[in-house]
Amino acid sequence: MDRLFSAAVTFAAFCLSMAAWGMGESPRPAAVHAAAETPEAQLVNGLLDVVHNRLDSALGRIDRLLQSNPNFRLAHLVKGDILLARTRSIATLGGGSDAPTERLEGLREEAVARVRRFRQVVTGEKLPAYLLQLDAKQKYAVVVDAERSTLYVFENRQGTPRYLADYYISIGRNGVRKAAEGDRRTPLGVYQVVASLPKEKLADFYGDGAFPINYPNEWDRRHGRKGHGIWLHGTPSDTYSRPPMASDGCIVLSNQDLRNLTARLQVGSTPVVIAERVEWVDPASLRASRKDLLSAVESWRKDWESRDMGRYLGHYSAKFSGNGLDFKQWAKQKQQVNQAKRWIKIRIGEMGAFLYPGREQLAVVDFVQDYASSNLSQRGHKRQYWLKEGSRWKIVYEGAA
C-alpha cells in the first residue's frame, strides 16, 4: 500500500499543482457533500482521497463513478493507475498504459482542466462583464470560458444575470479565434442559439443533440471570417467526455450536461458569449457599463426623432458599414429619406445588450424598434454594434437582426 500511495500521490499532486499554478483562486473544500457530487466532483475527490492516503475511499469513489458512467475514459485511466501502482511505480497519469501517446496527452490535459475547474469557486459576488442587459424573453444566457474549459449558465433576474451552473467543455483542437473554414478553431464573440437538432436526426458522434449558433455573425463577416457549423453538442455514446481541445470548432459537453443545458436553451433567443478567458466584474461595475451604453442608445433615439441630421449622424463612426453602405453613403441616404419627414417617433423595446469579448470596447445591442413618421410606420428587430471611440460610443454597424 505504501507503493500505491507514493505512486498515486505523484499524479494527484501533479494535477493539483498544475491546476493551482497562477490561477489565484481559493480552493474548494477537500470534499463536497455526497448528494451534490457530480461525476467531475467524484473524480477530483477521488484524487484528493489519494493525496490524503484514503486509498480505499479513492478506489470506492472511482468504482461508483464508473458504475454510473462506464464510458468515462479518464476515470478508467485513474483507476488503472491506482491498481497498477500496487506492483510498479507510476510517475504520471497513464504511466503504465500502452495507449497511444496522443490519447494519453488528451486525458492528462482533461485531468488538469477538471481539477482546475473544481478548485475555482463561483459565487454571486462577480459576474461576466459581457451580460449588460438581458431582454425579458431571454430567460438564460450562456458564457463560455475557452481557456478554463467551462460553460457557465446564468438566469435572467429582471434583466440582471444570476449564476446557475457550470459545465466542463471541449473546444477546437487548434484553440480559439476561428477565421476560416476547416481551421478547427472555436470562434470568439456574441452569438445566439438558432436551431435545435434532436438526437434522432443526428449521427451518434453528436451525442444527445445539437444547438447551432449564428457563426459567422455580422462582425465576423465584416472581418472576413468564414466557416459554418459551429454547434453546442454532446458526445458519442461510447465517450463520456473529450479532452479540452478536441473538436473541429464546436463546443462539446457530456451528454448528461447537455441534457441539463437543453432545458435552458431557447432557439432564436439565448445569447452565447464565447470568450478566450472570461472577465469577471462586480455588479456595480456591470451596472455602470450598462448605464453608459444604454445612455448612448437613448441619445441616438432622441436625436433621430429630432430630425437634426448633424446630431443624429454624430452617433455613427466613420468606420460604419451596414446594408452594403459605408458611412458617407449611409449619411447621404438618411439625409434624403429624412428630408421628406415632417415628424418621426421611435420606440425601443425588448433590448438585450452585450459587451463583446476581446480587447476592443465593442458592444452589440438587439432590440425591437417601432418606427412611425409622417409617411411610414413599421416594426422590426434591429441589431447594432457600438464601438467606443475615445470616451464616446459610436455605431459601426446597423441592420436587421
C-alpha positions as CSV (number, residue, x, y, z in Angstrom):
1,M,0.0,0.0,0.0
2,D,2.9,2.4,0.6
3,R,4.0,1.9,-3.0
4,L,0.4,2.6,-4.1
5,F,0.2,5.8,-2.1
6,S,3.6,7.2,-3.2
7,A,3.0,6.5,-6.9
8,A,-0.6,7.6,-7.0
9,V,0.1,10.8,-5.0
10,T,2.7,11.8,-7.6
11,F,0.0,12.0,-10.2
12,A,-2.6,13.6,-7.9
13,A,-0.2,16.2,-6.6
14,F,0.9,16.9,-10.2
15,C,-2.7,17.7,-11.2
16,L,-3.4,19.8,-8.1
17,S,-0.2,21.8,-8.5
18,M,-0.8,22.4,-12.2
19,A,-4.4,23.5,-11.6
20,A,-3.4,25.9,-8.9
21,W,-0.4,27.4,-10.7
22,G,-1.0,31.1,-11.5
23,M,-4.8,30.8,-11.1
24,G,-5.2,32.8,-7.9
25,E,-8.5,31.1,-6.9
26,S,-9.3,29.8,-3.4
27,P,-9.6,26.0,-3.4
28,R,-12.9,24.4,-2.7
29,P,-13.2,22.3,0.5
30,A,-11.4,19.0,0.4
31,A,-14.6,17.2,-0.5
32,V,-18.2,18.2,-1.3
33,H,-21.4,16.8,0.1
34,A,-22.1,13.4,-1.4
35,A,-25.6,14.4,-2.5
36,A,-24.0,17.3,-4.6
37,E,-21.3,15.2,-6.2
38,T,-21.2,15.4,-10.0
39,P,-19.1,12.9,-11.9
40,E,-16.4,15.6,-12.1
41,A,-16.5,16.1,-8.3
42,Q,-16.3,12.3,-7.8
43,L,-13.2,12.1,-9.9
44,V,-11.4,15.0,-8.2
45,N,-12.5,13.9,-4.8
46,G,-11.0,10.5,-5.6
47,L,-7.7,12.1,-6.4
48,L,-7.9,14.1,-3.1
49,D,-8.5,10.8,-1.3
50,V,-5.3,9.5,-2.7
51,V,-3.4,12.7,-1.7
52,H,-4.7,12.2,1.9
53,N,-3.9,8.4,1.9
54,R,-7.5,7.4,1.9
55,L,-6.9,4.7,-0.7
56,D,-9.9,2.5,-0.1
57,S,-12.1,5.6,-0.3
58,A,-10.5,6.6,-3.6
59,L,-11.0,3.3,-5.2
60,G,-14.5,3.0,-4.0
61,R,-15.4,6.5,-5.3
62,I,-13.9,5.8,-8.7
63,D,-15.7,2.5,-8.9
64,R,-19.0,4.2,-8.1
65,L,-18.3,6.8,-10.7
66,L,-17.7,4.1,-13.3
67,Q,-20.8,2.2,-12.4
68,S,-22.9,5.2,-13.3
69,N,-20.6,6.4,-16.1
70,P,-18.9,3.3,-17.6
71,N,-17.7,5.4,-20.7
72,F,-15.7,7.9,-18.6
73,R,-12.3,7.1,-20.1
74,L,-10.4,9.4,-17.7
75,A,-11.9,7.6,-14.7
76,H,-10.8,4.3,-16.1
77,L,-7.3,5.5,-16.6
78,V,-7.1,6.8,-13.0
79,K,-8.4,3.5,-11.6
80,G,-6.0,1.5,-13.7
81,D,-3.1,3.6,-12.5
82,I,-4.0,3.1,-8.8
83,L,-4.4,-0.6,-9.2
84,L,-1.2,-0.9,-11.3
85,A,0.7,1.0,-8.7
86,R,0.4,-2.0,-6.4
87,T,3.1,-3.7,-8.5
88,R,5.1,-1.0,-10.1
89,S,6.0,2.7,-9.8
90,I,4.0,5.2,-11.9
91,A,5.4,8.7,-12.4
92,T,2.4,10.3,-14.1
93,L,-1.2,9.7,-15.2
94,G,-1.2,6.8,-17.7
95,G,2.4,6.0,-16.9
96,G,1.6,2.3,-17.1
97,S,-0.7,2.4,-20.1
98,D,0.2,1.3,-23.6
99,A,-2.4,3.6,-25.1
100,P,-1.3,6.0,-27.9
101,T,0.6,9.0,-26.8
102,E,-1.8,11.5,-28.3
103,R,-4.7,9.9,-26.4
104,L,-2.9,9.9,-23.1
105,E,-1.9,13.5,-23.5
106,G,-5.5,14.4,-24.1
107,L,-6.6,12.6,-20.9
108,R,-3.8,14.3,-18.9
109,E,-5.0,17.7,-20.2
110,E,-8.6,16.8,-19.3
111,A,-7.5,15.8,-15.7
112,V,-5.7,19.1,-15.2
113,A,-8.6,21.1,-16.7
114,R,-11.1,19.3,-14.4
115,V,-9.1,19.8,-11.2
116,R,-8.6,23.4,-12.1
117,R,-12.3,23.9,-12.7
118,F,-13.1,22.1,-9.4
119,R,-10.8,24.5,-7.5
120,Q,-12.5,27.6,-8.9
121,V,-15.1,29.0,-6.6
122,V,-18.1,30.5,-8.4
123,T,-20.1,33.0,-6.2
124,G,-22.7,35.7,-6.8
125,E,-20.1,38.4,-6.0
126,K,-18.9,38.8,-9.5
127,L,-20.5,38.5,-12.9
128,P,-19.2,38.3,-16.5
129,A,-18.6,41.7,-17.9
130,Y,-20.4,40.9,-21.1
131,L,-24.0,40.5,-19.9
132,L,-25.0,44.1,-19.7
133,Q,-28.7,43.6,-20.1
134,L,-30.9,40.6,-20.9
135,D,-34.3,41.1,-22.6
136,A,-37.2,39.7,-20.6
137,K,-37.6,36.9,-23.2
138,Q,-34.0,35.8,-22.7
139,K,-34.6,33.6,-19.7
140,Y,-31.0,32.4,-19.7
141,A,-27.6,33.3,-21.0
142,V,-24.5,31.1,-21.8
143,V,-21.0,32.3,-21.3
144,V,-18.0,30.1,-22.4
145,D,-14.5,30.4,-20.9
146,A,-12.4,28.7,-23.5
147,E,-9.2,28.8,-21.5
148,R,-10.8,27.2,-18.5
149,S,-12.8,24.6,-20.4
150,T,-16.0,25.9,-18.8
151,L,-19.5,26.8,-19.9
152,Y,-21.5,29.0,-17.4
153,V,-25.3,29.3,-17.3
154,F,-26.9,32.4,-16.0
155,E,-30.6,33.1,-15.3
156,N,-32.2,36.4,-16.1
157,R,-33.4,38.1,-12.9
158,Q,-35.2,41.3,-14.1
159,G,-32.5,42.0,-16.7
160,T,-29.5,41.1,-14.5
161,P,-27.7,37.7,-14.7
162,R,-27.6,35.3,-11.8
163,Y,-25.2,32.3,-11.8
164,L,-27.0,28.9,-12.1
165,A,-24.4,26.2,-13.1
166,D,-21.2,25.5,-15.0
167,Y,-20.0,22.5,-17.1
168,Y,-16.8,21.1,-18.4
169,I,-16.5,21.6,-22.2
170,S,-14.2,20.8,-25.1
171,I,-13.3,23.4,-27.8
172,G,-11.5,23.4,-31.1
173,R,-8.3,21.4,-31.2
174,N,-6.4,24.4,-32.6
175,G,-7.8,26.8,-29.9
176,V,-9.9,29.9,-30.5
177,R,-10.2,32.8,-32.9
178,K,-11.8,31.0,-35.8
179,A,-11.2,32.7,-39.1
180,A,-11.5,30.1,-41.9
181,E,-13.4,27.0,-42.9
182,G,-11.7,23.9,-41.6
183,D,-9.2,25.7,-39.2
184,R,-10.6,23.6,-36.3
185,R,-10.9,26.7,-34.1
186,T,-13.7,28.0,-31.9
187,P,-15.0,31.5,-32.6
188,L,-14.9,34.3,-30.1
189,G,-17.9,36.6,-29.9
190,V,-21.5,37.2,-29.1
191,Y,-23.9,34.7,-30.7
192,Q,-27.4,33.2,-30.4
193,V,-28.8,29.7,-30.5
194,V,-30.5,29.5,-33.8
195,A,-31.8,25.8,-34.0
196,S,-32.3,22.7,-32.0
197,L,-31.3,19.4,-33.7
198,P,-32.7,16.3,-31.8
199,K,-30.7,13.2,-31.3
200,E,-32.8,11.2,-33.7
201,K,-31.8,13.3,-36.6
202,L,-28.0,13.2,-35.9
203,A,-25.2,10.8,-36.2
204,D,-24.0,9.2,-32.9
205,F,-20.9,11.4,-33.0
206,Y,-23.1,14.4,-31.8
207,G,-24.5,12.6,-28.8
208,D,-27.9,13.6,-27.4
209,G,-28.5,16.7,-29.5
210,A,-27.0,19.8,-31.0
211,F,-27.7,23.5,-30.9
212,P,-26.2,25.5,-33.8
213,I,-25.2,29.2,-33.2
214,N,-25.1,32.0,-35.7
215,Y,-21.4,32.0,-36.6
216,P,-20.4,33.9,-38.6
217,N,-22.3,36.9,-37.3
218,E,-22.2,40.4,-38.8
219,W,-18.9,41.3,-37.0
220,D,-17.3,38.1,-38.2
221,R,-18.3,38.7,-41.8
222,R,-17.1,42.3,-41.6
223,H,-13.6,40.9,-40.7
224,G,-13.7,38.2,-43.4
225,R,-14.1,35.3,-41.1
226,K,-15.6,32.2,-42.8
227,G,-16.8,28.8,-42.0
228,H,-20.0,27.4,-40.6
229,G,-21.5,24.6,-38.5
230,I,-20.5,25.8,-35.0
231,W,-22.7,23.9,-32.6
232,L,-23.1,23.1,-28.9
233,H,-23.4,19.3,-28.9
234,G,-22.9,16.1,-27.0
235,T,-20.5,13.2,-27.2
236,P,-20.7,9.7,-28.9
237,S,-22.4,7.0,-26.9
238,D,-19.1,5.3,-26.1
239,T,-17.5,8.5,-24.8
240,Y,-18.3,10.4,-21.6
241,S,-16.2,13.5,-22.4
242,R,-13.4,14.7,-24.7
243,P,-10.1,16.4,-24.0
244,P,-10.2,20.2,-23.5
245,M,-9.1,20.9,-27.1
246,A,-10.5,18.1,-29.3
247,S,-13.4,19.3,-31.5
248,D,-13.4,20.8,-35.0
249,G,-14.5,24.1,-33.6
250,C,-17.7,23.2,-31.8
251,I,-18.4,23.4,-28.1
252,V,-18.8,19.9,-26.8
253,L,-20.4,18.8,-23.5
254,S,-21.0,15.4,-21.9
255,N,-24.5,14.1,-22.8
256,Q,-25.5,14.4,-19.2
257,D,-24.5,18.0,-19.1
258,L,-26.1,18.7,-22.5
259,R,-29.4,17.3,-21.3
260,N,-29.3,19.6,-18.2
261,L,-28.4,22.6,-20.5
262,T,-31.1,21.8,-23.1
263,A,-34.0,22.9,-20.8
264,R,-32.4,26.4,-20.7
265,L,-31.7,27.0,-24.4
266,Q,-34.2,29.0,-26.3
267,V,-33.9,28.9,-30.1
268,G,-33.6,32.4,-31.5
269,S,-33.2,34.0,-28.1
270,T,-30.5,32.5,-25.8
271,P,-27.2,34.5,-26.1
272,V,-24.0,32.5,-26.2
273,V,-20.9,34.6,-25.4
274,I,-17.6,32.9,-26.2
275,A,-14.5,34.4,-24.5
276,E,-10.9,33.3,-24.5
277,R,-11.0,34.0,-20.8
278,V,-14.0,35.4,-19.0
279,E,-13.6,38.8,-17.4
280,W,-15.4,39.0,-14.1
281,V,-16.6,42.3,-12.6
282,D,-18.6,43.3,-9.6
283,P,-22.3,44.1,-10.0
284,A,-21.7,47.9,-9.6
285,S,-19.2,47.9,-12.4
286,L,-21.7,46.0,-14.6
287,R,-24.4,48.5,-13.8
288,A,-22.2,51.4,-14.7
289,S,-21.2,49.8,-18.0
290,R,-24.9,49.2,-18.8
291,K,-25.9,52.7,-18.0
292,D,-23.0,54.2,-20.1
293,L,-24.0,52.1,-23.2
294,L,-27.8,52.4,-22.9
295,S,-27.5,56.2,-22.4
296,A,-25.8,56.4,-25.8
297,V,-28.6,54.3,-27.4
298,E,-31.2,56.6,-25.9
299,S,-29.4,59.7,-27.0
300,W,-29.3,58.2,-30.6
301,R,-33.0,57.5,-30.4
302,K,-33.9,61.1,-29.3
303,D,-31.6,62.6,-31.9
304,W,-33.2,60.6,-34.6
305,E,-36.6,61.8,-33.5
306,S,-35.3,65.4,-33.5
307,R,-34.6,65.2,-37.3
308,D,-31.4,67.1,-36.6
309,M,-29.2,65.3,-39.0
310,G,-25.9,66.6,-37.6
311,R,-26.8,65.3,-34.1
312,Y,-28.2,62.0,-35.4
313,L,-25.3,61.2,-37.7
314,G,-22.9,62.2,-34.9
315,H,-23.7,58.8,-33.3
316,Y,-22.2,56.9,-36.3
317,S,-18.5,56.1,-36.6
318,A,-16.5,57.0,-39.7
319,K,-15.8,53.2,-39.7
320,F,-19.5,52.5,-40.1
321,S,-20.9,49.9,-42.6
322,G,-24.3,48.5,-42.9
323,N,-26.7,47.2,-45.6
324,G,-23.8,47.4,-48.0
325,L,-23.2,51.1,-47.4
326,D,-20.2,52.9,-45.9
327,F,-20.6,55.9,-43.6
328,K,-20.8,58.5,-46.4
329,Q,-23.3,56.5,-48.4
330,W,-25.3,55.9,-45.3
331,A,-25.3,59.6,-44.3
332,K,-26.4,60.6,-47.8
333,Q,-29.3,58.0,-47.9
334,K,-30.5,59.1,-44.4
335,Q,-30.5,62.8,-45.3
336,Q,-32.5,62.1,-48.4
337,V,-35.1,59.9,-46.6
338,N,-35.5,62.3,-43.6
339,Q,-36.0,65.4,-45.8
340,A,-39.4,64.0,-46.6
341,K,-40.5,63.6,-43.0
342,R,-42.5,66.2,-41.0
343,W,-42.1,64.2,-37.8
344,I,-40.5,60.9,-36.6
345,K,-41.3,58.8,-33.5
346,I,-39.1,55.9,-32.3
347,R,-39.9,53.4,-29.6
348,I,-37.3,50.8,-28.5
349,G,-38.2,47.7,-26.5
350,E,-37.2,44.1,-25.8
351,M,-33.5,45.1,-25.6
352,G,-30.5,42.9,-24.9
353,A,-27.0,44.4,-24.6
354,F,-23.7,42.6,-24.5
355,L,-20.1,43.6,-24.4
356,Y,-18.0,41.8,-27.0
357,P,-15.2,39.6,-25.6
358,G,-11.8,40.9,-26.6
359,R,-9.5,43.9,-26.3
360,E,-11.8,46.4,-28.2
361,Q,-14.6,48.2,-26.3
362,L,-17.2,46.8,-28.6
363,A,-20.9,46.1,-27.7
364,V,-23.8,44.6,-29.6
365,V,-27.4,45.7,-28.9
366,D,-30.5,43.9,-30.1
367,F,-34.0,45.5,-29.8
368,V,-37.4,45.7,-31.3
369,Q,-37.9,49.1,-33.0
370,D,-41.3,50.7,-33.6
371,Y,-40.8,53.4,-36.2
372,A,-43.5,55.9,-37.1
373,S,-43.2,59.0,-39.3
374,S,-45.4,61.3,-41.3
375,N,-45.4,58.9,-44.2
376,L,-44.3,55.5,-42.9
377,S,-44.8,53.1,-40.0
378,Q,-43.1,49.8,-39.4
379,R,-41.9,47.5,-36.7
380,G,-38.7,45.4,-36.8
381,H,-35.9,43.7,-34.9
382,K,-32.7,45.7,-35.2
383,R,-29.1,44.9,-34.3
384,Q,-26.3,47.5,-33.8
385,Y,-22.6,47.2,-33.0
386,W,-21.2,50.1,-31.0
387,L,-17.5,50.9,-30.7
388,K,-16.2,53.2,-28.0
389,E,-14.0,55.8,-29.7
390,G,-12.3,57.9,-27.0
391,S,-15.0,58.5,-24.4
392,R,-18.0,58.1,-26.7
393,W,-19.8,55.1,-28.1
394,K,-20.3,55.2,-31.9
395,I,-22.3,52.9,-34.1
396,V,-20.1,50.8,-36.5
397,Y,-22.8,48.5,-37.8
398,E,-26.6,48.6,-38.1
399,G,-29.0,46.2,-39.7
400,A,-32.0,43.9,-39.3
401,A,-31.4,41.1,-36.7
